[in-house]
Amino acid sequence: MSIDRRLLDILVCPSSRRPLRPLSRDQLSVLNAAIAAGGVLRVDGSAETTVLTEGLISDDRKVIYRIDDDIPVLLVESGIGTTQFREFP
């Protein structure tokens, strides 16, 4: 992960205020496979069409946020809920 550890320690989900942690390789793989299959929606209901190279997930594993060009995109409407996946690692 390219985010500075000190920054990661203070980042929280903008909705729940829960701490965020990096997505694991397994989580990223499952997410990107679902995106490639065309079955992933953002919180705002729009389709997520771009695969992630890295991301953050809330510590309760309910919401994923993408990281674009080393910048976390912490917009509630851009989050990806994990409840849309049958089995998310």
Biopython code that builds the backbone (N, CA, C, O; Angstrom):
import numpy as np
from Bio.PDB.StructureBuilder import StructureBuilder

atoms = [
    (1, "MET", "N", (0.851, -1.171, 0.000)),
    (1, "MET", "CA", (0.000, 0.000, 0.000)),
    (1, "MET", "C", (0.893, 1.230, 0.000)),
    (1, "MET", "O", (1.892, 1.302, 0.716)),
    (2, "SER", "N", (0.513, 2.168, -0.803)),
    (2, "SER", "CA", (1.328, 3.358, -0.951)),
    (2, "SER", "C", (0.908, 4.505, -0.032)),
    (2, "SER", "O", (1.548, 5.557, -0.031)),
    (3, "ILE", "N", (-0.154, 4.317, 0.747)),
    (3, "ILE", "CA", (-0.579, 5.367, 1.676)),
    (3, "ILE", "C", (0.319, 5.340, 2.908)),
    (3, "ILE", "O", (0.611, 4.282, 3.466)),
    (4, "ASP", "N", (0.744, 6.519, 3.310)),
    (4, "ASP", "CA", (1.572, 6.640, 4.503)),
    (4, "ASP", "C", (0.841, 6.035, 5.706)),
    (4, "ASP", "O", (-0.349, 6.278, 5.905)),
    (5, "ARG", "N", (1.548, 5.267, 6.481)),
    (5, "ARG", "CA", (0.957, 4.572, 7.635)),
    (5, "ARG", "C", (0.328, 5.552, 8.630)),
    (5, "ARG", "O", (-0.702, 5.243, 9.228)),
    (6, "ARG", "N", (0.928, 6.711, 8.812)),
    (6, "ARG", "CA", (0.366, 7.702, 9.744)),
    (6, "ARG", "C", (-0.989, 8.203, 9.257)),
    (6, "ARG", "O", (-1.896, 8.430, 10.058)),
    (7, "LEU", "N", (-1.125, 8.375, 7.944)),
    (7, "LEU", "CA", (-2.401, 8.781, 7.377)),
    (7, "LEU", "C", (-3.432, 7.666, 7.523)),
    (7, "LEU", "O", (-4.584, 7.911, 7.881)),
    (8, "LEU", "N", (-3.009, 6.457, 7.244)),
    (8, "LEU", "CA", (-3.916, 5.316, 7.361)),
    (8, "LEU", "C", (-4.451, 5.174, 8.784)),
    (8, "LEU", "O", (-5.596, 4.765, 8.979)),
    (9, "ASP", "N", (-3.645, 5.501, 9.755)),
    (9, "ASP", "CA", (-4.068, 5.398, 11.155)),
    (9, "ASP", "C", (-5.190, 6.368, 11.520)),
    (9, "ASP", "O", (-5.907, 6.134, 12.492)),
    (10, "ILE", "N", (-5.355, 7.450, 10.759)),
    (10, "ILE", "CA", (-6.395, 8.420, 11.105)),
    (10, "ILE", "C", (-7.591, 8.396, 10.152)),
    (10, "ILE", "O", (-8.608, 9.035, 10.421)),
    (11, "LEU", "N", (-7.477, 7.662, 9.038)),
    (11, "LEU", "CA", (-8.588, 7.608, 8.094)),
    (11, "LEU", "C", (-9.749, 6.783, 8.650)),
    (11, "LEU", "O", (-9.550, 5.720, 9.237)),
    (12, "VAL", "N", (-10.956, 7.293, 8.454)),
    (12, "VAL", "CA", (-12.159, 6.578, 8.890)),
    (12, "VAL", "C", (-13.203, 6.617, 7.782)),
    (12, "VAL", "O", (-13.150, 7.467, 6.893)),
    (13, "CYS", "N", (-14.139, 5.698, 7.845)),
    (13, "CYS", "CA", (-15.259, 5.684, 6.913)),
    (13, "CYS", "C", (-16.068, 6.960, 7.138)),
    (13, "CYS", "O", (-16.421, 7.264, 8.278)),
    (14, "PRO", "N", (-16.366, 7.705, 6.091)),
    (14, "PRO", "CA", (-17.105, 8.960, 6.269)),
    (14, "PRO", "C", (-18.551, 8.758, 6.740)),
    (14, "PRO", "O", (-19.171, 9.693, 7.247)),
    (15, "SER", "N", (-19.074, 7.577, 6.579)),
    (15, "SER", "CA", (-20.440, 7.295, 6.991)),
    (15, "SER", "C", (-20.514, 6.751, 8.424)),
    (15, "SER", "O", (-21.237, 7.285, 9.265)),
    (16, "SER", "N", (-19.766, 5.695, 8.680)),
    (16, "SER", "CA", (-19.848, 5.025, 9.987)),
    (16, "SER", "C", (-18.808, 5.505, 10.991)),
    (16, "SER", "O", (-18.939, 5.262, 12.191)),
    (17, "ARG", "N", (-17.784, 6.180, 10.504)),
    (17, "ARG", "CA", (-16.647, 6.639, 11.329)),
    (17, "ARG", "C", (-15.800, 5.477, 11.859)),
    (17, "ARG", "O", (-15.040, 5.631, 12.815)),
    (18, "ARG", "N", (-15.945, 4.326, 11.227)),
    (18, "ARG", "CA", (-15.127, 3.168, 11.612)),
    (18, "ARG", "C", (-13.767, 3.273, 10.937)),
    (18, "ARG", "O", (-13.666, 3.832, 9.844)),
    (19, "PRO", "N", (-12.722, 2.749, 11.564)),
    (19, "PRO", "CA", (-11.381, 2.781, 10.969)),
    (19, "PRO", "C", (-11.345, 2.030, 9.634)),
    (19, "PRO", "O", (-12.120, 1.101, 9.403)),
    (20, "LEU", "N", (-10.439, 2.452, 8.779)),
    (20, "LEU", "CA", (-10.244, 1.815, 7.486)),
    (20, "LEU", "C", (-8.916, 1.074, 7.472)),
    (20, "LEU", "O", (-7.959, 1.466, 8.138)),
    (21, "ARG", "N", (-8.881, 0.005, 6.705)),
    (21, "ARG", "CA", (-7.642, -0.756, 6.532)),
    (21, "ARG", "C", (-7.510, -1.120, 5.062)),
    (21, "ARG", "O", (-8.500, -1.092, 4.331)),
    (22, "PRO", "N", (-6.312, -1.458, 4.616)),
    (22, "PRO", "CA", (-6.123, -1.805, 3.201)),
    (22, "PRO", "C", (-6.876, -3.087, 2.836)),
    (22, "PRO", "O", (-6.999, -3.998, 3.654)),
    (23, "LEU", "N", (-7.371, -3.146, 1.617)),
    (23, "LEU", "CA", (-7.957, -4.383, 1.113)),
    (23, "LEU", "C", (-6.863, -5.429, 0.968)),
    (23, "LEU", "O", (-5.755, -5.117, 0.532)),
    (24, "SER", "N", (-7.170, -6.659, 1.329)),
    (24, "SER", "CA", (-6.212, -7.749, 1.136)),
    (24, "SER", "C", (-6.199, -8.146, -0.336)),
    (24, "SER", "O", (-7.081, -7.747, -1.096)),
    (25, "ARG", "N", (-5.215, -8.917, -0.733)),
    (25, "ARG", "CA", (-5.152, -9.389, -2.120)),
    (25, "ARG", "C", (-6.380, -10.222, -2.467)),
    (25, "ARG", "O", (-6.926, -10.095, -3.563)),
    (26, "ASP", "N", (-6.816, -11.070, -1.543)),
    (26, "ASP", "CA", (-8.001, -11.901, -1.780)),
    (26, "ASP", "C", (-9.246, -11.032, -1.970)),
    (26, "ASP", "O", (-10.038, -11.266, -2.883)),
    (27, "GLN", "N", (-9.413, -10.042, -1.115)),
    (27, "GLN", "CA", (-10.566, -9.152, -1.225)),
    (27, "GLN", "C", (-10.535, -8.379, -2.546)),
    (27, "GLN", "O", (-11.557, -8.247, -3.220)),
    (28, "LEU", "N", (-9.376, -7.879, -2.900)),
    (28, "LEU", "CA", (-9.221, -7.133, -4.146)),
    (28, "LEU", "C", (-9.523, -8.023, -5.348)),
    (28, "LEU", "O", (-10.155, -7.579, -6.307)),
    (29, "SER", "N", (-9.082, -9.254, -5.301)),
    (29, "SER", "CA", (-9.317, -10.203, -6.381)),
    (29, "SER", "C", (-10.807, -10.491, -6.561)),
    (29, "SER", "O", (-11.311, -10.477, -7.685)),
    (30, "VAL", "N", (-11.510, -10.751, -5.463)),
    (30, "VAL", "CA", (-12.956, -11.013, -5.518)),
    (30, "VAL", "C", (-13.695, -9.788, -6.049)),
    (30, "VAL", "O", (-14.570, -9.909, -6.906)),
    (31, "LEU", "N", (-13.343, -8.618, -5.543)),
    (31, "LEU", "CA", (-13.982, -7.387, -5.975)),
    (31, "LEU", "C", (-13.772, -7.140, -7.464)),
    (31, "LEU", "O", (-14.724, -6.836, -8.182)),
    (32, "ASN", "N", (-12.533, -7.267, -7.930)),
    (32, "ASN", "CA", (-12.234, -6.996, -9.335)),
    (32, "ASN", "C", (-12.877, -8.015, -10.270)),
    (32, "ASN", "O", (-13.262, -7.668, -11.386)),
    (33, "ALA", "N", (-12.998, -9.258, -9.835)),
    (33, "ALA", "CA", (-13.688, -10.266, -10.648)),
    (33, "ALA", "C", (-15.163, -9.885, -10.805)),
    (33, "ALA", "O", (-15.734, -10.027, -11.887)),
    (34, "ALA", "N", (-15.766, -9.408, -9.734)),
    (34, "ALA", "CA", (-17.167, -8.988, -9.788)),
    (34, "ALA", "C", (-17.333, -7.739, -10.652)),
    (34, "ALA", "O", (-18.310, -7.622, -11.391)),
    (35, "ILE", "N", (-16.390, -6.812, -10.563)),
    (35, "ILE", "CA", (-16.440, -5.607, -11.405)),
    (35, "ILE", "C", (-16.338, -6.010, -12.876)),
    (35, "ILE", "O", (-17.085, -5.510, -13.716)),
    (36, "ALA", "N", (-15.410, -6.914, -13.180)),
    (36, "ALA", "CA", (-15.229, -7.367, -14.565)),
    (36, "ALA", "C", (-16.486, -8.059, -15.092)),
    (36, "ALA", "O", (-16.792, -7.984, -16.282)),
    (37, "ALA", "N", (-17.206, -8.727, -14.203)),
    (37, "ALA", "CA", (-18.441, -9.410, -14.599)),
    (37, "ALA", "C", (-19.616, -8.438, -14.707)),
    (37, "ALA", "O", (-20.690, -8.810, -15.179)),
    (38, "GLY", "N", (-19.415, -7.212, -14.276)),
    (38, "GLY", "CA", (-20.446, -6.193, -14.398)),
    (38, "GLY", "C", (-21.496, -6.214, -13.314)),
    (38, "GLY", "O", (-22.626, -5.776, -13.533)),
    (39, "GLY", "N", (-21.142, -6.716, -12.151)),
    (39, "GLY", "CA", (-22.157, -6.835, -11.116)),
    (39, "GLY", "C", (-21.908, -6.044, -9.851)),
    (39, "GLY", "O", (-22.378, -6.441, -8.784)),
    (40, "VAL", "N", (-21.189, -4.946, -9.931)),
    (40, "VAL", "CA", (-20.878, -4.187, -8.718)),
    (40, "VAL", "C", (-21.498, -2.793, -8.789)),
    (40, "VAL", "O", (-21.343, -2.070, -9.772)),
    (41, "LEU", "N", (-22.202, -2.443, -7.721)),
    (41, "LEU", "CA", (-22.819, -1.125, -7.620)),
    (41, "LEU", "C", (-22.192, -0.319, -6.498)),
    (41, "LEU", "O", (-21.808, -0.861, -5.461)),
    (42, "ARG", "N", (-22.094, 0.982, -6.719)),
    (42, "ARG", "CA", (-21.666, 1.904, -5.667)),
    (42, "ARG", "C", (-22.860, 2.192, -4.762)),
    (42, "ARG", "O", (-23.992, 1.824, -5.078)),
    (43, "VAL", "N", (-22.604, 2.837, -3.661)),
    (43, "VAL", "CA", (-23.661, 3.195, -2.719)),
    (43, "VAL", "C", (-24.737, 4.045, -3.389)),
    (43, "VAL", "O", (-25.913, 3.929, -3.045)),
    (44, "ASP", "N", (-24.353, 4.898, -4.338)),
    (44, "ASP", "CA", (-25.331, 5.760, -5.009)),
    (44, "ASP", "C", (-26.142, 5.034, -6.087)),
    (44, "ASP", "O", (-26.999, 5.641, -6.729)),
    (45, "GLY", "N", (-25.878, 3.745, -6.286)),
    (45, "GLY", "CA", (-26.632, 2.950, -7.248)),
    (45, "GLY", "C", (-26.019, 2.868, -8.631)),
    (45, "GLY", "O", (-26.501, 2.112, -9.474)),
    (46, "SER", "N", (-24.966, 3.631, -8.882)),
    (46, "SER", "CA", (-24.308, 3.568, -10.185)),
    (46, "SER", "C", (-23.365, 2.362, -10.237)),
    (46, "SER", "O", (-22.888, 1.881, -9.209)),
    (47, "ALA", "N", (-23.112, 1.895, -11.443)),
    (47, "ALA", "CA", (-22.247, 0.733, -11.628)),
    (47, "ALA", "C", (-20.779, 1.126, -11.460)),
    (47, "ALA", "O", (-20.348, 2.174, -11.940)),
    (48, "GLU", "N", (-20.023, 0.275, -10.776)),
    (48, "GLU", "CA", (-18.569, 0.441, -10.701)),
    (48, "GLU", "C", (-17.993, -0.320, -11.878)),
    (48, "GLU", "O", (-18.172, -1.535, -11.963)),
    (49, "THR", "N", (-17.310, 0.352, -12.785)),
    (49, "THR", "CA", (-16.813, -0.289, -14.002)),
    (49, "THR", "C", (-15.292, -0.357, -14.080)),
    (49, "THR", "O", (-14.748, -1.029, -14.956)),
    (50, "THR", "N", (-14.612, 0.321, -13.186)),
    (50, "THR", "CA", (-13.153, 0.361, -13.213)),
    (50, "THR", "C", (-12.588, -0.529, -12.117)),
    (50, "THR", "O", (-12.937, -0.379, -10.946)),
    (51, "VAL", "N", (-11.706, -1.465, -12.501)),
    (51, "VAL", "CA", (-11.097, -2.327, -11.502)),
    (51, "VAL", "C", (-10.189, -1.495, -10.595)),
    (51, "VAL", "O", (-9.664, -0.457, -11.000)),
    (52, "LEU", "N", (-10.018, -1.966, -9.377)),
    (52, "LEU", "CA", (-9.198, -1.259, -8.394)),
    (52, "LEU", "C", (-7.810, -1.868, -8.342)),
    (52, "LEU", "O", (-7.657, -3.087, -8.421)),
    (53, "THR", "N", (-6.807, -1.029, -8.210)),
    (53, "THR", "CA", (-5.457, -1.524, -7.986)),
    (53, "THR", "C", (-5.169, -1.597, -6.496)),
    (53, "THR", "O", (-4.329, -2.376, -6.047)),
    (54, "GLU", "N", (-5.885, -0.767, -5.733)),
    (54, "GLU", "CA", (-5.817, -0.822, -4.281)),
    (54, "GLU", "C", (-7.051, -0.142, -3.713)),
    (54, "GLU", "O", (-7.708, 0.649, -4.391)),
    (55, "GLY", "N", (-7.352, -0.454, -2.479)),
    (55, "GLY", "CA", (-8.530, 0.122, -1.860)),
    (55, "GLY", "C", (-8.478, 0.003, -0.352)),
    (55, "GLY", "O", (-7.577, -0.617, 0.213)),
    (56, "LEU", "N", (-9.457, 0.606, 0.280)),
    (56, "LEU", "CA", (-9.593, 0.559, 1.729)),
    (56, "LEU", "C", (-10.943, -0.052, 2.062)),
    (56, "LEU", "O", (-11.901, 0.084, 1.301)),
    (57, "ILE", "N", (-11.014, -0.723, 3.201)),
    (57, "ILE", "CA", (-12.265, -1.321, 3.648)),
    (57, "ILE", "C", (-12.458, -0.976, 5.117)),
    (57, "ILE", "O", (-11.498, -0.935, 5.887)),
    (58, "SER", "N", (-13.701, -0.730, 5.497)),
    (58, "SER", "CA", (-13.977, -0.424, 6.902)),
    (58, "SER", "C", (-13.683, -1.666, 7.744)),
    (58, "SER", "O", (-13.784, -2.793, 7.260)),
    (59, "ASP", "N", (-13.323, -1.448, 9.000)),
    (59, "ASP", "CA", (-12.923, -2.582, 9.834)),
    (59, "ASP", "C", (-14.069, -3.555, 10.119)),
    (59, "ASP", "O", (-13.827, -4.673, 10.575)),
    (60, "ASP", "N", (-15.312, -3.145, 9.854)),
    (60, "ASP", "CA", (-16.440, -4.073, 9.987)),
    (60, "ASP", "C", (-16.728, -4.777, 8.653)),
    (60, "ASP", "O", (-17.675, -5.557, 8.548)),
    (61, "ARG", "N", (-15.899, -4.492, 7.633)),
    (61, "ARG", "CA", (-15.941, -5.118, 6.317)),
    (61, "ARG", "C", (-17.245, -4.858, 5.567)),
    (61, "ARG", "O", (-17.705, -5.717, 4.815)),
    (62, "LYS", "N", (-17.843, -3.687, 5.763)),
    (62, "LYS", "CA", (-19.108, -3.379, 5.104)),
    (62, "LYS", "C", (-18.984, -2.451, 3.906)),
    (62, "LYS", "O", (-19.818, -2.500, 3.002)),
    (63, "VAL", "N", (-17.946, -1.596, 3.881)),
    (63, "VAL", "CA", (-17.818, -0.618, 2.790)),
    (63, "VAL", "C", (-16.370, -0.568, 2.307)),
    (63, "VAL", "O", (-15.420, -0.582, 3.090)),
    (64, "ILE", "N", (-16.246, -0.510, 0.975)),
    (64, "ILE", "CA", (-14.942, -0.417, 0.317)),
    (64, "ILE", "C", (-14.836, 0.953, -0.343)),
    (64, "ILE", "O", (-15.800, 1.457, -0.918)),
    (65, "TYR", "N", (-13.650, 1.545, -0.252)),
    (65, "TYR", "CA", (-13.362, 2.817, -0.925)),
    (65, "TYR", "C", (-12.144, 2.616, -1.810)),
    (65, "TYR", "O", (-11.158, 2.004, -1.399)),
    (66, "ARG", "N", (-12.218, 3.133, -3.018)),
    (66, "ARG", "CA", (-11.098, 2.998, -3.943)),
    (66, "ARG", "C", (-9.987, 3.983, -3.589)),
    (66, "ARG", "O", (-10.210, 4.976, -2.896)),
    (67, "ILE", "N", (-8.814, 3.691, -4.072)),
    (67, "ILE", "CA", (-7.672, 4.603, -3.984)),
    (67, "ILE", "C", (-7.243, 4.876, -5.416)),
    (67, "ILE", "O", (-6.878, 3.954, -6.146)),
    (68, "ASP", "N", (-7.285, 6.128, -5.816)),
    (68, "ASP", "CA", (-6.896, 6.541, -7.160)),
    (68, "ASP", "C", (-5.658, 7.421, -7.075)),
    (68, "ASP", "O", (-5.660, 8.445, -6.392)),
    (69, "ASP", "N", (-4.604, 7.018, -7.768)),
    (69, "ASP", "CA", (-3.354, 7.789, -7.784)),
    (69, "ASP", "C", (-2.879, 8.104, -6.366)),
    (69, "ASP", "O", (-2.488, 9.233, -6.071)),
    (70, "ASP", "N", (-2.916, 7.105, -5.498)),
    (70, "ASP", "CA", (-2.474, 7.211, -4.096)),
    (70, "ASP", "C", (-3.365, 8.113, -3.244)),
    (70, "ASP", "O", (-2.967, 8.509, -2.148)),
    (71, "ILE", "N", (-4.556, 8.442, -3.724)),
    (71, "ILE", "CA", (-5.472, 9.300, -2.970)),
    (71, "ILE", "C", (-6.744, 8.518, -2.657)),
    (71, "ILE", "O", (-7.450, 8.097, -3.573)),
    (72, "PRO", "N", (-7.043, 8.319, -1.377)),
    (72, "PRO", "CA", (-8.289, 7.633, -1.022)),
    (72, "PRO", "C", (-9.506, 8.467, -1.433)),
    (72, "PRO", "O", (-9.566, 9.665, -1.158)),
    (73, "VAL", "N", (-10.464, 7.830, -2.088)),
    (73, "VAL", "CA", (-11.699, 8.498, -2.506)),
    (73, "VAL", "C", (-12.750, 8.177, -1.442)),
    (73, "VAL", "O", (-13.470, 7.184, -1.542)),
    (74, "LEU", "N", (-12.822, 9.026, -0.435)),
    (74, "LEU", "CA", (-13.685, 8.773, 0.718)),
    (74, "LEU", "C", (-15.000, 9.540, 0.611)),
    (74, "LEU", "O", (-15.359, 10.313, 1.499)),
    (75, "LEU", "N", (-15.696, 9.315, -0.471)),
    (75, "LEU", "CA", (-17.013, 9.896, -0.677)),
    (75, "LEU", "C", (-18.038, 8.793, -0.427)),
    (75, "LEU", "O", (-17.946, 7.710, -1.004)),
    (76, "VAL", "N", (-19.015, 9.073, 0.437)),
    (76, "VAL", "CA", (-20.008, 8.060, 0.791)),
    (76, "VAL", "C", (-20.640, 7.463, -0.453)),
    (76, "VAL", "O", (-20.756, 6.242, -0.565)),
    (77, "GLU", "N", (-21.053, 8.316, -1.398)),
    (77, "GLU", "CA", (-21.745, 7.828, -2.586)),
    (77, "GLU", "C", (-20.865, 6.975, -3.498)),
    (77, "GLU", "O", (-21.385, 6.218, -4.317)),
    (78, "SER", "N", (-19.542, 7.083, -3.370)),
    (78, "SER", "CA", (-18.620, 6.301, -4.186)),
    (78, "SER", "C", (-18.207, 4.995, -3.525)),
    (78, "SER", "O", (-17.505, 4.187, -4.134)),
    (79, "GLY", "N", (-18.632, 4.782, -2.297)),
    (79, "GLY", "CA", (-18.306, 3.541, -1.600)),
    (79, "GLY", "C", (-18.963, 2.343, -2.267)),
    (79, "GLY", "O", (-19.946, 2.482, -2.995)),
    (80, "ILE", "N", (-18.414, 1.179, -2.012)),
    (80, "ILE", "CA", (-18.959, -0.072, -2.545)),
    (80, "ILE", "C", (-19.337, -0.944, -1.354)),
    (80, "ILE", "O", (-18.470, -1.363, -0.587)),
    (81, "GLY", "N", (-20.612, -1.213, -1.202)),
    (81, "GLY", "CA", (-21.083, -2.051, -0.106)),
    (81, "GLY", "C", (-20.751, -3.511, -0.342)),
    (81, "GLY", "O", (-20.937, -4.012, -1.451)),
    (82, "THR", "N", (-20.270, -4.197, 0.664)),
    (82, "THR", "CA", (-19.902, -5.587, 0.502)),
    (82, "THR", "C", (-21.072, -6.544, 0.638)),
    (82, "THR", "O", (-20.925, -7.735, 0.365)),
    (83, "THR", "N", (-22.233, -6.048, 1.055)),
    (83, "THR", "CA", (-23.389, -6.937, 1.195)),
    (83, "THR", "C", (-23.901, -7.427, -0.160)),
    (83, "THR", "O", (-24.696, -8.365, -0.212)),
    (84, "GLN", "N", (-23.458, -6.806, -1.253)),
    (84, "GLN", "CA", (-23.881, -7.257, -2.580)),
    (84, "GLN", "C", (-23.113, -8.493, -3.053)),
    (84, "GLN", "O", (-23.432, -9.068, -4.094)),
    (85, "PHE", "N", (-22.105, -8.896, -2.286)),
    (85, "PHE", "CA", (-21.333, -10.085, -2.632)),
    (85, "PHE", "C", (-21.813, -11.263, -1.775)),
    (85, "PHE", "O", (-22.041, -11.114, -0.574)),
    (86, "ARG", "N", (-21.961, -12.411, -2.394)),
    (86, "ARG", "CA", (-22.440, -13.570, -1.642)),
    (86, "ARG", "C", (-21.481, -13.923, -0.515)),
    (86, "ARG", "O", (-21.886, -14.042, 0.642)),
    (87, "GLU", "N", (-20.236, -14.086, -0.849)),
    (87, "GLU", "CA", (-19.224, -14.407, 0.169)),
    (87, "GLU", "C", (-18.026, -13.516, -0.059)),
    (87, "GLU", "O", (-17.235, -13.759, -0.970)),
    (88, "PHE", "N", (-17.883, -12.494, 0.750)),
    (88, "PHE", "CA", (-16.747, -11.593, 0.617)),
    (88, "PHE", "C", (-15.714, -11.963, 1.670)),
    (88, "PHE", "O", (-16.020, -12.006, 2.861)),
    (89, "PRO", "N", (-14.483, -12.233, 1.225)),
    (89, "PRO", "CA", (-13.438, -12.689, 2.185)),
    (89, "PRO", "C", (-13.121, -11.685, 3.277)),
    (89, "PRO", "O", (-12.274, -11.948, 4.130)),
]
sb = StructureBuilder()
sb.init_structure("model")
sb.init_model(0)
sb.init_chain("A")
sb.init_seg("    ")
for serial, (resi, resn, name, xyz) in enumerate(atoms, 1):
    if name == "N":
        sb.init_residue(resn, " ", resi, " ")
    sb.init_atom(name, np.array(xyz, "f"), 0.0, 1.0, " ", f" {name:<3s}", serial, name[0])
structure = sb.get_structure()
